[in-house]
Amino acid sequence: MKKLLNTLYVTKQGTYLNKEGETIVASMDKQVLMRLPIHTLSGLVCFGNVLCSPFLLGLCAERGVHVSFLTEQGKFLARVEGPVSGNVMLRMAQMKASINENACLELAKSFVAGKILNTRTLLQRRLRTHGYCPACAKAVEELASIVKHSRDAVTMASLRGMEGDAASQYFGVFNDLLTAQVDDFSIQERNRRPPLDPMNALLSFLYTLLAHDCKGALESVGLDPQIGFLHALRSGRPSLALDLMEEFRAPLVDRFAISLVNLKQIKRDGFSFSETGAVLMSEDTRKEVLIAWQKRKQEVIKHPFLDENIEVGLLPYVQALLLARHLRGDLDAYPPFILK
């Protein structure tokens, strides 16, 4: 099994990263802040005004370390990659499936089913741990009905419509998942670009981190992150990474965000409103979230399909591997990750 490596998140503004042999050196004003061996990393994410030497970028490309550049608030800017590698036959199978309407629809159904079932499980856990909630109970029933009907979808448009209905049901009761700081972190709806409240700002930030991990996982098994099935193809869009993210949104990001708020690891004063109404996360809060995210990725759970203990951070890689096996014809269908 693949070993879980760390992702280095650099948030301190003005940091300069360079290469010394097989080591990444972080410095500021000619003072060394940190040294880290390249072989311990799977990814490097730079927030805001963080500079990388071209020789470091070359080393990362050579070692398969994915480098992403984001704004200080987490909006994606660019990504540096090395030469395209992987099994060309696998990529051809992926392309063939993407232009086959039936194959594309079946894969899209799997991603949507995983997403809906995981949101339903999150609501069911709320009912078990915090008592009966009429709105949550109704949403659980509606989600079960939607996922059942989604299996019979005959067009991509109808499937996406059902996905939208499920999202409305879920976010309609999202605030009921909060047991602390409800007034500070409740949401009216899911919004982004820009996020208009602290919870949406937190979710958008974490979804960006998840997208980075999913894209890297797909590339590591030889799949093209641009060629998706549920999300339409668009220049510059990592459609397959967005597909893979769907089943992880509730169990990895939403559950994690809710836990941060309920345990008061982050607070309302860690966010501020800009003149445009956009909510911004402070540097201290961002660091707190990143530290907790790294710890979460190191936790171990049992994979429902493989029946093996897997580190949470490896779940995108495992699912990318299962998707590759399906596209090669080794699996009859793609088994989405479904939280138990």
N, C-alpha and C positions, 0 to 999 in steps of 0.2 A: 504494500500500500504506500502511496505517496506520502512523504513526510510533510507535516504542516510547517511552513516557514513563515517568518514574520513579514509584515508590511511596515515600512518605515514612513511615518507621517511627519512631515516637517512643516511646522506652523509659525515658527519664530521669524518675523519679518527681517529681511536683510541677511539671512543665512546664506552662506556660499558652500556648495558641496563640490568636492573634487576627489580625484582618484590618487591613491598612494598604493601602488602594487595591486593587491587584491582587496583593498580596504577603501570604504567610503569615509571621507573626513568631512565633518561639518565644522565650519568656523565662522566667526563674525569679528570684524575689525582686527583680523590677523590673530585672533585668539581661538584656539581649537576648543570646540564644545564637545565633540564626540568622535570616536572612531568605531566603525562597525564593519566586520568582514562581509564581503559581498555574498559569500555562500550561505549566509544565514537568512537571506532575504528572497522573497518572491515578488515584491513590488515596492515601488517608491512613489509616494504621493506628496506633491509640493503645493502648499497653499499660499497664494499671494506672491509677494516679492521674495521668492527663493530662487537662487541661481545655481545652475549646474554646469560644470565644465564639459566641453565636448568630449574629452577623453573619458570622463565618468559615464556619459551617455553611451559612448561606444562600448565600455565595459559592461554596462547593464544590458545592452542589446546582445552582446556576445554571450552573456550568462543567462539570458532569458528572464531578466528582471524587468517587469513592466513599469514604465515611468509615466505618471500622469501629472499634468499641471492644472490646478484649479484656482479660481479666485479665492480670496481670503474667506468668503462665505460658503465656498464649496461648489460653485458653478463650474462645470467642466470647461476647460479651455483647449487643451491639446494632449496628445499622447505620443510618446516616442517608442518605436518598436524596431527590432532588428529585422533581418531578412525573413520572409515568409517561409515557414517550414511545415512539416506534417505530411501525412499520407495524401498524395494527390488523388488517389482513388476514393478516399473518404470524402474529400471536397467535391468530387464529381458526383458522388451519391447524394451529398447534401444539396447540390444544385439541382439534380434530377428530381428530388423530392419536393423542392421549393416551387417547381413549375408544374408539378402534378397536383391538380386541384384536390383529389381525394386524399392523397398522402399528406398534403399540406393541412387539410381540414382535420384529419385524424390527429396529427401532432398538435395542432392548435387546441383541439378538444382536451388533450391531456394537460396542456399548460393551464387552461382555464379551469378544468376540474380540480387540479392541484391547488390553484389559487383560492377557489371558492370553498373547498373542503377545509383548507387551513384557516380561513377566516371563521368558518363555522366552528371549528375546534376551539379557537380562541374565545369565542362567545360562550361555548359550552363550559369551558374551564371557569369563566367568570361566574356562571350560574352555580357551579359546584362549590366554588371557594367563597363566594360573597353573597350567596342567597338568591332567591328567586327575583327576577326582574321581568315584568311582563313584556316590555319592548324587546329585550334580548331574546326571550323565549320565542316571540313571534318572528324575529329575524332569523333565528336558528331554523325554524320551520320553513320560512321562505327560501333560505339558502339551500336547504335540502331539496326543495322543489325545483329550484333553478338549475342545480347541478344535474338533477335527473333529466330535465328537459334538454340540457345542453348536449347530452350524449346523442340526442336525435336531431341536432341541428344539421341542416342540409346545405347551408351557405355560410361563408365567413361573416357576412353582414349580420345574419341572425345570431351567430355565436357571439360576436362582439356586442350585440345588443343585450344578450343575456349576461355577459360579463359586466356591462354597465349597470344593469339592474341589480346584480349582486353587490357591486361596489356601493350603490346607493343604500341598499339595505344595511350593509356593514357600517359605513360611515355615519348612517343615521343613528346608530346606537354606540358609536365609538366612545363618546363621553362617559357612558356607563361603565367602561373599563377602568376609569380613573377612580381611585379611592383616596387620593390626597391631591392638594393643590388644584382642585377641580376648576375653580374660577379663573386661575391663572393659565391653565393649559387646555381648557375645553375648546372645541372647534365647531364652527357652523357648517363647514364643508371642507372637502379636500381642495386646497388651492396651492399654486406654485407659480413661479416666474412672474412676480415674486411671491413668496409665502407671506401671508398677511397676519399670522399669529404665531406664537412661540412653538406650538406643537407642529404646525405645518413646516416651520423652519427646521425643526429637529428631524422630522420625517424626511424632508427633501435632502438634508445633509446626509442622513444615513443611507438613503436610496442611492446617492452618488457613490458612497463607499461600496455598497453591494454591487452596483453596476461595474465598478472597477474589478472586483473579485470575480464576477461572472465572466467578464470579457477575458480576463487572464486565464480562467479555467478552460474556456472553450478553445483558446489558442493553444493551451498546453496539450490538449488531446488531438489537435490537428484540424479542428473545425473553424470555419470562417465566421466570426461574430457578426458580420454584416448581413449574411443571408439567413433571414428568419422565416417563420411560418405564420405566427399569429400577428406580429407587427409587420405592417407593409414595408416593402423595401424602399429606402430613401437614401440618397447620397449622403454619406457621413454618419448615418444612423446605425448603431450596432444592434440591428433588429433581433438577432438571435440571443444576444446578451439580455435584451429586454424581455424576450420570451422566457428565458431561463429564470429571470428575476421573479416572475409572477408568483411562482409557487413558494418563494422565500420571503415575500413581503411581510405576510402576517407572522409566521413563526420566528423569523430572524429579526426583522426591523421593527415592526409594530409592537410586538411583545417586549422587545428590548427597550424601545422608547417609553412605553407605558411603565415598565419597571423602573427606569431612571426617574420618572416623575413621582411614582407612588412611593419610592424609597427616598425621595427628596435628595437624590444625588445631584440633580440640577434644579435651579429655581428661576422664578420669573425675572429676577434682577440680572440674570445672565443674558438677557435679550434686550434689544433696544429697537425703537421704531425710527425709520428714516423719514425724510420729508415726503417721500412718495408713498408712505404707508407700509413699505416692505419691512419685515422683521429681520434684524441682524443678530447673529450669535456672537457673544464676546469671545475673546481669545482664551480666557480661562475656562469658560464653559466648553468651548470646542476641544480643548486639551482633555478636560474631564471626560467628555464623551468618547474621545479616541482611546483613552486609556481603558475605559470600561468595555469598549468595543473589542479591543485586542484580547482582554480577559475572556469575554464571551466566546470568542472564536476558539479559545483553547479548551472550552468545556467539551465533554464527551457525551454523546447520545447514541442510542441504538438506531441504526438505519432500518426503516421498516421493510424495505425490499431485500436488502442484502443480509439482514439480521446480524449485522456486525457493529461493534462499537466504533464510532467515527467521531473525530473532532469536528466541532461545528464549522470551523473555518475550512474544512475539506469538503463540505457538502456540495458547493457548486462544482468542484472538480469531479466528485463522484457522479453527480447528475449529468455532467458533460460527457463523462465516460459511458454512462448508460445510453445517452442519446447517440453517441458515436456507434455503439454496438448495435442499436436498432437500425441506424442508417446503413450499416454494413450488412444487415440481414441476420445478425446473431440473436436478436430479440424480436419477437413478433410485434411487440408494441413498446412504446416508451413509457416506463413507470415513473410518474411524477413523485416528488418527495411529498409525502402526506404525514403531517404530525399526528402522533397517536396521543 
